[in-house]
Amino acid sequence: TLPEKKMVFKGLVTNKEDMNKLMLTPLIRYPLPGGSALITFEEAKVAQRIIAAKEHVVELSYGEELEELDRCRVQVQAAPVELLLPSALEVGLSYPPPGAGMVQVSGAGQCQPGCLCQGCSLPRGSAGAWGGSGLPSPSAVAEPLIARGRIQVLIGKGKYELKISPCMSGDITSLQLQPCYCCPRTVLLSGIPPVLGQESMRDTLEIHFQKASRGGGEVDALAYVPAGRWGVAVFTEDVALP
């Protein structure tokens, strides 16, 4: 059970038969080990060409005056980004036993520490605000409060409107994941040796993979993690801008 929070609905209205479908907004944190990079191209077909080639020889020295023996090259591997996404989720809800007289109080975020019933203090929430949770009350009092839904109470010198609802606890009983290649414009590069500094290697990779002669194209974003370090890439939904 969570405190009441005002929200703005920006989704689409669905039919009743679609209500049991799992709707997800992607916000995925993807671990990126050292010696690897994520490169996102402006066009998906460019990324698919890079992935199809699998191995790429990246030249680290671009000076035209260098002799062939003075040039330095490294070989990197290209692969698609595989994400594990939830495909099914089940949550089991349970109520307190009959007669327990437990109610959930929310909406007291701006109240001062105090007491709504004898011997029951409002516990401090995770954000430092005061809100009630699991306040015991005789069932003869709890049921009318739940039916009423909202009450106004005086706490200190202030008057507050509180929401009363049944106490429920929930646990995830089943979670199924499935692999998804849902990043068609992004390529995972691995096997990058630590022969250049972070910024120099990042620039070198971008220069190499944006050249059409090597099957590349315009780069939208590139993240590189040097060997010996770890990074986290955050994937969000790819929405076309108007």
KOLDORO-488124 format. One record per residue (C-alpha): residue in one letter; x, y negated, z negated. Coordinates in steps of 0.25 Angstrom, whole numbers, padded with zeros to 4 digits, always signed. Layout:
N
aXYZ...
//
This chain:
242
t+0000+0000+0000l+0005-0014+0004p+0001-0028+0000e-0008-0035+0010k-0001-0042+0021k-0006-0052+0032m-0002-0047+0045v-0005-0051+0060f-0010-0040+0069k-0003-0041+0083g-0006-0027+0088l-0017-0022+0097v-0031-0017+0093t-0032-0002+0095n-0043+0008+0096k-0048+0016+0084e-0042+0029+0091d-0029+0023+0091m-0028+0019+0076n-0021+0032+0072k-0009+0029+0081l+0004+0025+0075m+0008+0011+0080l+0022+0007+0077t+0030-0006+0079p+0044-0003+0082l+0055-0008+0073i+0065+0003+0073r+0079+0002+0067y+0089+0010+0075p+0103+0014+0068l+0114+0010+0078p+0127+0017+0074g+0141+0011+0076g+0147+0012+0090s+0133+0010+0097a+0125-0001+0103l+0111-0003+0108i+0109-0011+0121t+0096-0016+0126f+0094-0019+0140e+0084-0029+0146e+0079-0017+0155a+0076-0003+0152k+0081+0002+0165v+0095-0003+0162a+0095+0004+0148q+0091+0017+0155r+0102+0016+0165i+0112+0015+0153i+0106+0026+0146a+0106+0035+0158a+0121+0033+0160k+0124+0038+0146e+0138+0034+0145h+0144+0020+0148v+0159+0015+0149v+0160+0001+0144e+0172-0007+0147l+0177-0015+0136s+0186-0024+0144y+0180-0033+0155g+0192-0041+0159e+0194-0040+0174e+0209-0042+0173l+0211-0029+0164e+0217-0017+0170e+0210-0004+0171l+0218+0002+0160d+0216-0010+0151r+0201-0008+0151c+0194-0002+0139r+0181+0006+0141v+0172+0014+0131q+0161+0024+0134v+0147+0022+0127q+0135+0031+0127a+0121+0026+0131a+0108+0032+0126p+0094+0028+0124v+0089+0023+0110e+0081+0034+0103l+0071+0029+0092l+0063+0037+0082l+0049+0032+0081p+0037+0036+0073s+0027+0044+0081a+0018+0048+0069l+0016+0043+0055e+0007+0048+0044v+0005+0041+0031g-0002+0047+0019l-0010+0038+0010s-0015+0042-0004y-0024+0035-0014p-0022+0035-0029p-0030+0045-0037p-0045+0042-0039g-0047+0034-0052a-0033+0028-0052g-0038+0014-0050m-0026+0010-0041v-0028-0002-0032q-0018-0009-0023v-0017-0024-0025s-0011-0033-0014g-0010-0048-0010a-0004-0052-0023g+0009-0056-0017q+0009-0070-0022c+0004-0067-0036q+0013-0068-0048p+0017-0056-0056g+0004-0052-0064c-0006-0042-0068l-0019-0038-0061c-0024-0028-0071q-0020-0025-0085g-0006-0018-0085c-0004-0019-0070s+0007-0029-0065l+0009-0032-0050p+0022-0025-0045r+0031-0033-0037g+0031-0030-0022s+0043-0028-0013a+0043-0042-0009g+0043-0048-0023a+0028-0051-0022w+0019-0046-0033g+0008-0036-0028g+0000-0026-0034s+0001-0011-0031g-0006+0001-0038l-0013-0007-0049p-0021+0003-0058s-0035-0001-0061p-0047+0007-0065s-0054+0014-0053a-0067+0006-0057v-0059-0007-0055a-0051-0002-0043e-0062+0002-0034p-0070-0011-0034l-0057-0018-0032i-0053-0010-0020a-0067-0012-0014r-0066-0027-0016g-0053-0027-0008r-0048-0041-0013i-0049-0049-0026q-0044-0062-0031v-0036-0063-0044l-0030-0074-0052i-0016-0071-0055g-0009-0082-0063k-0014-0095-0057g-0016-0090-0044k-0028-0083-0037y-0025-0071-0028e-0032-0062-0018l-0028-0048-0020k-0031-0036-0011i-0036-0023-0018s-0035-0010-0011p-0033+0005-0014c-0020+0010-0018m-0014+0020-0007s+0000+0026-0006g+0005+0031+0008d+0017+0040+0012i+0022+0044+0026t+0018+0058+0027s+0023+0060+0042l+0032+0053+0051q+0035+0058+0065l+0046+0051+0073q+0050+0053+0088p+0061+0048+0097c+0058+0037+0106y+0066+0031+0117c+0059+0018+0116c+0070+0008+0119p+0072+0009+0134r+0080-0004+0135t+0090+0000+0124v+0102+0009+0125l+0111+0015+0114l+0126+0014+0116s+0135+0023+0108g+0149+0027+0107i+0154+0013+0107p+0169+0012+0101p+0173+0001+0092v+0183-0005+0102l+0177-0019+0102g+0171-0028+0092q+0156-0028+0090e+0153-0041+0098s+0163-0037+0109m+0158-0023+0111r+0143-0028+0111d+0147-0038+0122t+0154-0028+0130l+0143-0018+0129e+0133-0029+0134i+0142-0033+0145h+0144-0018+0150f+0129-0014+0150q+0123-0027+0156k+0131-0024+0169a+0122-0019+0180s+0134-0012+0186r+0135-0003+0174g+0120+0000+0174g+0117-0011+0164g+0108-0023+0163e+0104-0035+0155v+0106-0032+0140d+0095-0037+0130a+0102-0033+0117l+0114-0025+0112a+0118-0021+0098y+0131-0014+0095v+0136-0008+0083p+0151-0005+0081a+0157+0008+0077g+0157+0010+0062r+0144+0002+0060w+0129+0004+0060g+0118-0005+0065v+0103-0005+0066a+0095-0008+0078v+0081-0013+0077f+0071-0009+0088t+0058-0017+0090e+0047-0016+0100d+0051-0020+0114v+0040-0030+0118a+0040-0038+0131l+0039-0053+0128p+0029-0061+0136
//
